[in-house]
């Protein structure tokens, strides 16, 4: 018995010594590079149970010590979850990562990246008013002529004065409203989960017509700590000439007569269309959860081309600098040739969903993110990152851009694998530096803060919170 025990102890010591002397053991700091962008990445490789364990540190994705699988074969190091294939070369490791085979290199280090606390930043202005609307608000408010219009999951469309937050009128739609409304000179259009596209008189909220989109039985899955098929957004109708273009939960793109509410044409994709339609000349562009971006003839909905982006397209396509720009839930932002659908350039969000839609301003555009937590300024010509700033939480909505500032609504969530905190944040438009950060009251919900984006009219910024509160902030 004693001899057997000694043999086991010797075997364990031998295995442990072998693992400890494996030349890949240690701390590694590196850089992975894509077109127009490069980010820091680090690995900590340690002996464990006769083998090796790897912890990933990737500040761009707010990961600090995430476990990975590793396999070894001579000088080869394989990290399957990252698509990483590395070669050990003395004090360096070099190779590629991701399905795009991006170049990466590591050198030994004594210090690994760590999650820094939110810095002490100027708190910004207090709200002028706060109006409770009930339900949850995922949408960005629509503003026009001093009135803000926003729907809630409580099934009510609200018209609120932006000078003081008082009600003008309400309309009971009957089911949750997830998407933003379209406010025109005399009408308000929005989509409700009872399957209807509504047209109301903007003056008093009286119903003009409702058009059946055919998706009243389509279900949703909202935020959950253990389920990640989140389906919280809704499309904003787009008006061009006398037609309203909008997607639906049954996977269709609809063109509806704006005066009569009758169907002009319908095109079916293979999954939900939750993002906005882009209208440009004689074409319309749509993104679908079936991973496709579609170009359709505006006159009859006939398919011109489809580009497979390999993950759900929940970011609304936008035509910028002669390109169709849209993001997906595969961590990519794509610029497509409008004539052919071919990829012109690809921007990486390093595994984060791209829920936000691009906002052009001048020669650049701005877009938010999900787990990446960052607002990014891009050059549309080549996909180069001009600046990218951590705002410490999910920023799913469109940013609001002025000559000097970029405003973004930020949501927090807990429990969640990454730290996300809520705020309304203002950034310098040219540098991306945070100018101020207003933090809303926390609550016990999984998510809090702002799911939609801010919108500005005159000297008031309007933004809706997930707890059902509509805020008005002063704008200098």
C-alpha positions as semicolon CSV with decimal commas, in nm:
position;residue;x (nm);y (nm);z (nm)
1;X;0,000;0,000;0,000
2;X;0,277;0,244;0,094
3;X;0,469;0,156;-0,223
4;X;0,157;0,220;-0,434
5;X;0,104;0,556;-0,265
6;X;0,465;0,655;-0,332
7;X;0,425;0,562;-0,701
8;X;0,108;0,776;-0,729
9;X;0,278;1,071;-0,560
10;X;0,577;1,039;-0,791
11;X;0,348;1,026;-1,096
12;X;0,160;1,339;-0,989
13;X;0,487;1,519;-0,922
14;X;0,616;1,418;-1,264
15;X;0,301;1,538;-1,442
16;X;0,297;1,864;-1,246
17;X;0,663;1,928;-1,318
18;X;0,603;1,860;-1,687
19;X;0,312;2,107;-1,698
20;X;0,507;2,368;-1,507
21;X;0,797;2,340;-1,747
22;X;0,578;2,360;-2,055
23;X;0,714;2,670;-2,229
24;X;0,363;2,810;-2,291
25;X;0,294;2,842;-1,917
26;X;0,288;3,202;-1,806
27;X;0,130;3,538;-1,879
28;X;0,109;3,662;-2,236
29;X;0,012;4,006;-2,366
30;X;-0,065;4,049;-2,733
31;X;-0,235;4,234;-3,015
32;X;-0,489;4,110;-3,267
33;X;-0,539;4,319;-3,578
34;X;-0,815;4,364;-3,833
35;X;-0,861;4,613;-4,115
36;X;-0,883;4,957;-3,958
37;X;-0,862;4,834;-3,598
38;X;-0,637;4,653;-3,352
39;X;-0,704;4,549;-2,992
40;X;-0,523;4,419;-2,687
41;X;-0,558;4,057;-2,581
42;X;-0,390;3,860;-2,301
43;X;-0,369;3,499;-2,189
44;X;-0,279;3,341;-1,858
45;X;-0,176;2,978;-1,904
46;X;-0,141;2,769;-1,587
47;X;-0,093;2,404;-1,492
48;X;-0,413;2,229;-1,384
49;X;-0,488;1,863;-1,311
50;X;-0,192;1,738;-1,509
51;X;-0,280;1,958;-1,805
52;X;-0,322;2,327;-1,874
53;X;-0,588;2,588;-1,814
54;X;-0,617;2,916;-2,001
55;X;-0,780;3,240;-1,887
56;X;-0,864;3,506;-2,145
57;X;-0,827;3,879;-2,081
58;X;-0,977;4,093;-2,358
59;X;-1,049;4,449;-2,243
60;X;-1,229;4,542;-2,567
61;X;-1,497;4,285;-2,480
62;X;-1,474;4,343;-2,103
63;X;-1,353;3,990;-2,032
64;X;-1,112;3,940;-1,744
65;X;-1,027;3,578;-1,667
66;X;-1,272;3,392;-1,893
67;X;-1,177;3,021;-1,914
68;X;-1,076;2,873;-2,250
69;X;-0,984;2,532;-2,385
70;X;-0,628;2,469;-2,503
71;X;-0,465;2,189;-2,701
72;X;-0,092;2,141;-2,754
73;X;0,108;1,972;-3,028
74;X;0,480;2,044;-3,028
75;X;0,519;2,418;-3,087
76;X;0,152;2,450;-3,184
77;X;-0,105;2,605;-2,949
78;X;-0,474;2,582;-3,041
79;X;-0,750;2,784;-2,869
80;X;-1,073;2,646;-3,020
81;X;-1,317;2,901;-2,873
82;X;-1,118;3,187;-3,027
83;X;-1,044;3,010;-3,353
84;X;-0,682;3,058;-3,244
85;X;-0,392;2,874;-3,405
86;X;-0,059;2,986;-3,259
87;X;0,304;2,885;-3,291
88;X;0,546;2,916;-3,001
89;X;0,866;3,094;-3,103
90;X;1,082;3,133;-2,794
91;X;0,950;3,430;-2,598
92;X;0,674;3,496;-2,851
93;X;0,360;3,328;-2,982
94;X;0,231;3,417;-3,328
95;X;-0,056;3,305;-3,543
96;X;-0,417;3,382;-3,631
97;X;-0,752;3,406;-3,456
98;X;-1,124;3,397;-3,545
99;X;-1,279;3,253;-3,860
100;X;-1,132;3,555;-4,042
101;X;-0,777;3,436;-3,957
102;X;-0,678;3,772;-3,811
103;X;-0,307;3,807;-3,731
104;X;-0,217;3,795;-3,360
105;X;0,109;3,795;-3,166
106;X;0,194;3,760;-2,796
107;X;0,495;3,838;-2,579
108;X;0,550;3,746;-2,217
109;X;0,432;3,995;-1,955
110;X;0,428;4,038;-1,579
111;X;0,097;4,224;-1,569
112;X;-0,242;4,125;-1,706
113;X;-0,522;4,372;-1,794
114;X;-0,779;4,435;-1,521
115;X;-1,131;4,574;-1,517
116;X;-1,097;4,938;-1,416
117;X;-1,375;5,106;-1,215
118;X;-1,589;5,372;-1,378
119;X;-1,387;5,694;-1,340
120;X;-1,511;5,998;-1,153
121;X;-1,672;6,196;-1,436
122;X;-1,873;6,520;-1,446
123;X;-2,233;6,432;-1,369
124;X;-2,396;6,648;-1,634
125;X;-2,731;6,829;-1,608
126;X;-3,025;6,707;-1,403
127;X;-3,347;6,636;-1,596
128;X;-3,595;6,919;-1,649
129;X;-3,878;6,674;-1,595
130;X;-3,953;6,303;-1,564
131;X;-4,291;6,157;-1,665
132;X;-4,401;5,805;-1,570
133;X;-4,566;5,626;-1,864
134;X;-4,598;5,272;-1,727
135;X;-4,469;4,948;-1,876
136;X;-4,118;4,918;-2,017
137;X;-3,987;5,147;-2,290
138;X;-3,742;4,997;-2,539
139;X;-3,798;5,253;-2,814
140;X;-3,646;5,588;-2,895
141;X;-3,900;5,870;-2,873
142;X;-4,005;6,054;-3,190
143;X;-4,019;6,433;-3,154
144;X;-4,183;6,695;-3,369
145;X;-4,314;7,047;-3,307
146;X;-4,250;7,034;-2,934
147;X;-4,417;6,694;-2,876
148;X;-4,252;6,360;-2,796
149;X;-4,424;6,038;-2,903
150;X;-4,332;5,702;-2,751
151;X;-4,502;5,368;-2,690
152;X;-4,459;5,123;-2,404
153;X;-4,495;4,752;-2,340
154;X;-4,809;4,853;-2,151
155;X;-4,972;4,897;-2,492
156;X;-5,010;5,276;-2,487
157;X;-4,879;5,535;-2,733
158;X;-4,811;5,862;-2,550
159;X;-4,785;6,220;-2,673
160;X;-4,594;6,436;-2,421
161;X;-4,494;6,802;-2,430
162;X;-4,117;6,833;-2,426
163;X;-4,119;7,168;-2,245
164;X;-4,262;7,024;-1,922
165;X;-4,342;6,652;-1,965
166;X;-4,720;6,701;-1,956
167;X;-4,955;6,477;-2,154
168;X;-5,114;6,590;-2,479
169;X;-5,299;6,265;-2,551
170;X;-5,273;5,886;-2,517
171;X;-5,386;5,604;-2,745
172;X;-5,448;5,249;-2,623
173;X;-5,313;5,018;-2,892
174;X;-5,391;4,700;-2,700
175;X;-5,059;4,516;-2,700
176;X;-4,692;4,603;-2,634
177;X;-4,521;4,863;-2,852
178;X;-4,149;4,800;-2,897
179;X;-4,049;5,016;-3,192
180;X;-4,020;5,391;-3,236
181;X;-4,296;5,590;-3,403
182;X;-4,269;5,799;-3,719
183;X;-4,405;6,153;-3,677
184;X;-4,494;6,341;-3,996
185;X;-4,658;6,680;-4,046
186;X;-5,004;6,549;-3,968
187;X;-4,976;6,180;-3,877
188;X;-4,811;5,928;-3,647
189;X;-4,724;5,575;-3,764
190;X;-4,615;5,289;-3,539
191;X;-4,618;4,908;-3,510
192;X;-4,785;4,717;-3,226
193;X;-4,743;4,355;-3,118
194;X;-5,110;4,289;-3,196
195;X;-4,987;4,272;-3,554
196;X;-5,103;4,613;-3,674
197;X;-4,936;4,912;-3,832
198;X;-5,130;5,214;-3,700
199;X;-5,181;5,558;-3,846
200;X;-5,307;5,821;-3,601
201;X;-5,377;6,190;-3,633
202;X;-5,081;6,358;-3,471
203;X;-5,296;6,640;-3,337
204;X;-5,524;6,435;-3,112
205;X;-5,426;6,066;-3,144
206;X;-5,742;5,961;-3,327
207;X;-5,705;5,647;-3,536
208;X;-5,705;5,696;-3,914
209;X;-5,647;5,333;-4,014
210;X;-5,473;5,014;-3,911
211;X;-5,305;4,769;-4,145
212;X;-5,269;4,401;-4,054
213;X;-4,903;4,296;-4,081
214;X;-4,992;3,932;-4,017
215;X;-4,766;3,876;-3,717
216;X;-5,005;3,891;-3,422
217;X;-4,908;3,538;-3,313
218;X;-4,531;3,595;-3,327
219;X;-4,379;3,555;-2,981
220;X;-4,098;3,749;-2,813
221;X;-3,825;3,659;-2,566
222;X;-3,709;3,954;-2,358
223;X;-3,397;3,995;-2,146
224;X;-3,310;3,699;-1,921
225;X;-2,983;3,617;-1,738
226;X;-2,964;3,268;-1,888
227;X;-3,130;3,311;-2,229
228;X;-2,968;3,513;-2,505
229;X;-3,224;3,505;-2,786
230;X;-3,335;3,852;-2,680
231;X;-3,606;3,998;-2,900
232;X;-3,685;4,340;-2,755
233;X;-3,679;4,576;-3,055
234;X;-3,934;4,681;-3,313
235;X;-3,917;4,857;-3,650
236;X;-3,984;5,225;-3,712
237;X;-4,204;5,285;-4,019
238;X;-4,043;5,482;-4,302
239;X;-4,245;5,712;-4,528
240;X;-4,136;5,785;-4,886
241;X;-4,371;5,964;-5,122
242;X;-4,708;5,801;-5,049
243;X;-4,584;5,465;-4,921
244;X;-4,500;5,343;-4,571
245;X;-4,228;5,076;-4,555
246;X;-4,198;4,853;-4,249
247;X;-4,086;4,508;-4,142
248;X;-4,286;4,259;-3,937
249;X;-4,236;3,973;-3,697
250;X;-4,348;3,713;-3,952
251;X;-4,040;3,797;-4,159
252;X;-4,198;4,025;-4,417
253;X;-4,125;4,367;-4,564
254;X;-4,446;4,562;-4,632
255;X;-4,516;4,861;-4,851
256;X;-4,845;5,021;-4,744
257;X;-5,043;5,303;-4,903
258;X;-5,004;5,594;-4,660
259;X;-5,343;5,744;-4,739
260;X;-5,557;5,429;-4,744
261;X;-5,366;5,177;-4,533
262;X;-5,392;4,917;-4,811
263;X;-5,110;4,683;-4,909
264;X;-4,902;4,784;-5,210
265;X;-4,665;4,485;-5,196
266;X;-4,510;4,237;-4,955
267;X;-4,178;4,052;-4,964
268;X;-4,108;3,752;-4,737
269;X;-3,772;3,682;-4,575
270;X;-3,714;3,372;-4,364
271;X;-3,720;3,528;-4,015
272;X;-3,829;3,834;-3,819
273;X;-3,762;4,183;-3,954
274;X;-3,718;4,395;-3,639
275;X;-3,497;4,670;-3,783
276;X;-3,591;4,973;-3,992
277;X;-3,614;4,977;-4,370
278;X;-3,379;5,208;-4,562
279;X;-3,518;5,380;-4,871
280;X;-3,270;5,510;-5,127
281;X;-3,377;5,608;-5,477
282;X;-3,558;5,322;-5,647
283;X;-3,452;5,066;-5,386
284;X;-3,532;4,965;-5,032
285;X;-3,292;4,778;-4,805
286;X;-3,395;4,550;-4,519
287;X;-3,215;4,340;-4,259
288;X;-3,364;4,015;-4,131
289;X;-3,302;3,778;-3,843
290;X;-3,237;3,518;-4,115
291;X;-2,891;3,683;-4,145
292;X;-2,970;3,848;-4,475
293;X;-2,954;4,206;-4,597
294;X;-3,197;4,247;-4,886
295;X;-3,213;4,497;-5,171
296;X;-3,563;4,521;-5,319
297;X;-3,721;4,720;-5,599
298;X;-3,915;5,003;-5,440
299;X;-4,196;4,982;-5,697
300;X;-4,295;4,619;-5,647
301;X;-4,072;4,456;-5,382
302;X;-3,890;4,234;-5,631
303;X;-3,561;4,095;-5,501
304;X;-3,246;4,252;-5,649
305;X;-2,989;4,084;-5,424
306;X;-2,942;3,924;-5,083
307;X;-2,619;3,925;-4,882
308;X;-2,579;3,658;-4,613
309;X;-2,403;3,810;-4,308
310;X;-2,419;3,477;-4,117
311;X;-2,594;3,616;-3,810
312;X;-2,919;3,797;-3,735
313;X;-2,926;4,152;-3,873
314;X;-3,085;4,362;-3,598
315;X;-2,904;4,686;-3,682
316;X;-3,100;4,892;-3,934
317;X;-2,934;4,931;-4,275
318;X;-2,830;5,290;-4,350
319;X;-2,693;5,428;-4,678
320;X;-2,369;5,615;-4,598
321;X;-2,104;5,736;-4,842
322;X;-2,262;5,532;-5,121
323;X;-2,260;5,210;-4,917
324;X;-2,526;5,013;-4,730
325;X;-2,400;4,986;-4,371
326;X;-2,552;4,737;-4,125
327;X;-2,443;4,530;-3,825
328;X;-2,532;4,182;-3,705
329;X;-2,530;3,961;-3,399
330;X;-2,213;3,794;-3,515
331;X;-2,000;4,088;-3,407
332;X;-1,964;4,246;-3,749
333;X;-2,042;4,583;-3,905
334;X;-2,057;4,561;-4,283
335;X;-2,044;4,811;-4,568
336;X;-2,205;4,665;-4,881
337;X;-2,201;4,775;-5,242
338;X;-2,560;4,889;-5,312
339;X;-2,546;4,760;-5,670
340;X;-2,428;4,408;-5,600
341;X;-2,440;4,350;-5,224
342;X;-2,069;4,263;-5,221
343;X;-1,882;4,340;-4,899
344;X;-1,672;4,657;-4,936
345;X;-1,532;4,648;-4,583
346;X;-1,599;4,478;-4,250
347;X;-1,562;4,626;-3,903
348;X;-1,523;4,398;-3,602
349;X;-1,704;4,432;-3,270
350;X;-1,495;4,143;-3,136
351;X;-1,785;3,910;-3,052
352;X;-2,033;4,177;-2,940
353;X;-2,374;4,211;-3,104
354;X;-2,423;4,522;-3,316
355;X;-2,774;4,633;-3,213
356;X;-2,729;5,005;-3,269
357;X;-2,783;5,163;-3,610
358;X;-2,526;5,397;-3,769
359;X;-2,575;5,775;-3,759
360;X;-2,382;5,972;-4,024
361;X;-2,250;6,321;-3,950
362;X;-2,007;6,503;-4,176
363;X;-1,744;6,266;-4,314
364;X;-1,787;5,998;-4,045
365;X;-2,059;5,802;-3,870
366;X;-2,128;5,692;-3,513
367;X;-2,268;5,363;-3,385
368;X;-2,328;5,201;-3,045
369;X;-2,280;4,840;-2,937
370;X;-2,391;4,571;-2,695
371;X;-2,136;4,380;-2,482
372;X;-1,857;4,584;-2,639
373;X;-1,995;4,876;-2,432
374;X;-1,841;5,123;-2,672
375;X;-1,951;5,403;-2,901
376;X;-1,743;5,397;-3,219
377;X;-1,668;5,665;-3,475
378;X;-1,597;5,515;-3,819
379;X;-1,461;5,644;-4,147
380;X;-1,715;5,509;-4,400
381;X;-1,465;5,516;-4,686
382;X;-1,252;5,232;-4,552
383;X;-1,400;5,112;-4,222
384;X;-1,118;5,260;-4,015
385;X;-1,196;5,325;-3,648
386;X;-1,146;5,698;-3,579
387;X;-1,214;5,657;-3,207
388;X;-1,387;5,410;-2,977
389;X;-1,497;5,494;-2,622
390;X;-1,612;5,270;-2,336
391;X;-1,943;5,400;-2,194
392;X;-1,961;5,113;-1,940
393;X;-2,289;4,954;-2,051
394;X;-2,511;4,839;-2,339
395;X;-2,578;5,120;-2,588
396;X;-2,832;4,965;-2,824
397;X;-3,003;5,276;-2,956
398;X;-2,892;5,524;-3,218
399;X;-2,665;5,799;-3,081
400;X;-2,781;6,160;-3,114
401;X;-2,513;6,370;-3,281
402;X;-2,464;6,747;-3,270
403;X;-2,182;6,969;-3,389
404;X;-1,987;6,925;-3,065
405;X;-2,129;6,622;-2,883
406;X;-2,246;6,264;-2,928
407;X;-2,516;6,157;-2,681
408;X;-2,591;5,793;-2,609
409;X;-2,835;5,610;-2,386
410;X;-2,675;5,327;-2,187
411;X;-2,842;5,030;-2,017
412;X;-2,714;4,831;-1,722
413;X;-2,773;4,467;-1,636
414;X;-2,714;4,230;-1,346
415;X;-2,661;3,938;-1,310
416;X;-2,456;3,915;-1,627
417;X;-2,108;3,780;-1,716
418;X;-1,982;4,134;-1,784
419;X;-2,030;4,453;-1,586
420;X;-2,281;4,691;-1,742
421;X;-2,394;5,013;-1,574
422;X;-2,658;5,258;-1,694
423;X;-2,621;5,624;-1,790
424;X;-2,697;5,903;-2,029
425;X;-2,352;5,992;-2,160
426;X;-2,223;6,284;-2,365
427;X;-1,896;6,247;-2,560
428;X;-1,683;6,495;-2,750
429;X;-1,770;6,438;-3,115
430;X;-1,417;6,468;-3,252
431;X;-1,218;6,287;-2,981
432;X;-1,468;6,053;-2,815
433;X;-1,372;6,177;-2,467
434;X;-1,658;6,153;-2,216
435;X;-1,775;6,504;-2,129
436;X;-2,034;6,408;-1,871
437;X;-2,233;6,108;-1,749
438;X;-2,575;6,117;-1,578
439;X;-2,663;5,798;-1,390
440;X;-3,035;5,712;-1,351
441;X;-3,177;5,557;-1,034
442;X;-3,096;5,187;-1,012
443;X;-3,366;4,928;-0,950
444;X;-3,389;4,555;-0,889
445;X;-3,466;4,465;-1,251
446;X;-3,232;4,259;-1,467
447;X;-3,199;4,563;-1,693
448;X;-3,227;4,932;-1,616
449;X;-3,130;5,260;-1,772
450;X;-3,192;5,341;-2,137
451;X;-3,266;5,081;-2,403
452;X;-3,339;5,332;-2,678
453;X;-3,143;5,632;-2,793
454;X;-3,175;6,003;-2,715
455;X;-3,335;6,255;-2,951
456;X;-3,299;6,633;-2,951
457;X;-3,539;6,909;-3,048
458;X;-3,444;7,268;-2,980
459;X;-3,280;7,290;-2,640
460;X;-3,430;6,970;-2,495
461;X;-3,298;6,613;-2,514
462;X;-3,566;6,346;-2,472
463;X;-3,486;5,988;-2,373
464;X;-3,700;5,701;-2,248
465;X;-3,593;5,469;-1,966
466;X;-3,654;5,096;-1,937
467;X;-3,853;5,155;-1,617
468;X;-4,120;5,344;-1,813
469;X;-4,001;5,699;-1,738
470;X;-3,967;5,960;-2,012
471;X;-3,704;6,226;-1,936
472;X;-3,635;6,572;-2,072
473;X;-3,282;6,714;-2,029
474;X;-3,153;7,063;-2,107
475;X;-2,916;7,095;-2,402
476;X;-2,670;7,382;-2,397
